[in-house]
Amino acid sequence: MASELPLSSRARRTTDSPISYFVQKAIETPGLISLAAGLVDESAFPSEEIASVVADMMADPKSAKAALQYGSTLGYAPLRQRVLDLVRASDGIRPGENAATVANVVLTTGSQQMLYILCELLLDPGDIVIAEAPSYFVFHDCLKSSGARVLTVPMDAGGMCLDSLENLLESLERTGELDRLKMIYTVDYFQNPTGITLAADRRPKLVELAKRFSKHHRILILEDAAYRELRYDGEDVPSVKRFDTTNEFVIYTSTFSKPCAPGLKTGYSIVPTDLIRPIGNLKGSHDFGSSNFCQHILDRLLESGAFQRHVEVLRGVYRRKRDAMVGALAEQFADWPEVSWTRADGGFYSWLTFPDRIETGQESELVRRSVREGVLFIPGELAHVPDARGTLPKNQIRLCFGVEEPAQIAEGIRRLRRACRGMESVARSE
Ligand SMILES: Cc1ncc(COP(=O)(O)O)c(C=O)c1O
């Protein structure tokens, strides 16, 4: 008899994400409109710009060799400088005004790799991470692999509620658990999954709270700014990192996946100085450097301004999609005032809340009916972790407007409304 595979406890804690089911379903069901997976619009890829950059790069033997060779663990130095300049310009930081330098920048295989590396570096089983409720579910999976306890803070229209965070921090202090708290995680621009942005006046306060409660050790803020560039309305707001003037408390992480192309799978982070060496050591074991070729492509796209021009194009493309989604929601759900949704100023997502009695979980009647009607969404419960009482909100859904064309998005919402017909007054027990 074959003996059992000797998986590590970490591997046993690591499970397949339930999201895979929804991605698979979308692939195998023809005609299904997927408002589920948070993918990027394929028709808006900068293919021509990338083709021309690669042709130029390969035409010159010197640059071809440089791009095709291994790179360095922390990433291609010119690109590290460019991303630092990009973030500093967005934050209105003048030279000498903030402690972070190019030495604090790390390039990774997507920002996901940094999220994972941080879990490995900072978390032992039983350590605590505070996250928004709801939050980015793939990061929840990393936290689960690490054996971390996830405590959540509610959100309102201004993002993470800092009064609740403060109460939570005080209660951890009272119960003697503050020494297990390692990180506060926020997706602070057009959050995945709600589309909500952390209000400008909460940003310095968040840093202040992390500092104030850093009594046993430093409590780090992990600022996941994956969607920052994709703003369709209003002005950019400074990052949380902007208020970490000594560069000690905030890890800022972002990506070229959303504003350029996920196939390049390149993310970037600005991290406190004493984290650089541990990150370098661990990334050295992972891969001793992410794709050098992709980093060279991105460096050229940034240098020529093609990246910045492309972001402008994307803003127009996704703004139309966002408008198609919220327009269709307003039209279709006008007769059901108990239903509400977010209108994101950027990113890919709208978060829809049904009355409590409507269940949206993976096994729910609503999911079955929606698939029959030909539309798919992500059940909101997948973006939540159970609260202290073990309960999980089950009446929300995440709708992604990133992939489908505006007309399809509107049709998808019509199908969703059809799927709900007859459920308006159905009690949960029925
Ligand atoms: C909030 C958030 N953070 C990080 C990522 C990781 O993206 P990537 O690894 O492609 O940079 C994603 C991807 O969907 C995301 O939604």
The ligand as a Gaussian input file, in Angstrom:
#p B3LYP/6-31G(d) Opt

LIG

0 1
 C       -6.021000      43.649000      -3.943000
 C       -5.060000      42.877000      -4.751000
 N       -3.800000      42.799000      -4.340000
 C       -2.871000      42.100000      -5.030000
 C       -3.201000      41.439000      -6.187000
 C       -2.121000      40.651000      -6.882000
 O       -1.914000      40.985000      -8.194000
 P       -0.547000      40.659000      -8.957000
 O        0.137000      39.557000      -8.213000
 O       -0.935000      40.266000     -10.322000
 O        0.263000      41.900000      -8.879000
 C       -4.522000      41.476000      -6.656000
 C       -4.931000      40.736000      -7.863000
 O       -6.067000      40.608000      -8.220000
 C       -5.472000      42.212000      -5.920000
 O       -6.758000      42.292000      -6.298000

